[in-house]
């Protein structure tokens, strides 16, 4: 299902805009709130605290050798990568994807 926005959704938005969007999604059957969608980012990041709350064993993380440059400009070494089931929307208008 395609997610679209109408003119009503743009009320109060100054165009052109490149602001990030914050949404709520179902991740591995857990409702995860305040997910930041930033189209300018090149990585999908899940902070360790959120990962711990999913109760997924850390040994399921795949090693990652490439460091990331953090929001403050310093280098960060990820703990690993993992594929997670993500559901957006509610039936009958929802989509299910696997994200890394």
Beta strands, then each sheet from edge to edge (+ up, - down):
strand 1: 21-27
strand 2: 30-37
strand 3: 68-69
strand 4: 75-76
strand 5: 84-90
strand 6: 93-99
sheet 1: 2+ 1- 5+ 6-
sheet 2: 3+ 4-
end
